Amino acid sequence: MVYIQSFPPIASRTARVLILGTMPGRVSLRERQYYAHPQNSFWRIIGGILGFDPASPYDARVASVQAADIAIWDVLKSCVRESSLDSAIEASSAVPNDFAAFLAEHPQIQRICFNGAKAEALYMKYVRPRLAANLNAQHLRLPSTSPANASLALSEKMRAWQVILL
């Protein structure tokens, strides 16, 4: 079994939208970059929506996301997972990130978007029950940008992801 840890969030102090994945895959962990797998459509979708080149250097993509008041993070801080698939996460090993602290530092978060069903399910199981009942952020599940989710065309995913704009 392989014990893995996520990255710190990408977030400016003024972030209003939080996009959550589950846990970085092997390529992302190796590169130390969110959504580094070349077949993951995350940066193509975000770049298309925000109007930046998805092939630009990682630091430039991060700066573009932060300038748009969008934060990126993962639901899990750590877990045991053999492959990059969310279905391979060993449930008993899942440790969520500290969302109470993150949301206290980012009180203007209005919308929490999940990059796929597994991110939403893990958040609802491990995170939401521990947050203040008065959390007013809207929660939205978006189609996964993973190459494993080939059921929707890129254009359909991009249309669904437009909700990241407030």
PyMOL commands that set and color helices and strands:
alter all, ss='L'
color gray80, all
select helices_A, chain A and resi 26-31+42-50+58-67+86-88+91-93+99-105+117-130+154-164
alter helices_A, ss='H'
color red, helices_A
select strands_A, chain A and resi 3-5+17-21+70-74+76-80+95-96+111-115+138-142
alter strands_A, ss='S'
color yellow, strands_A
deselect
rebuild
show_as cartoon
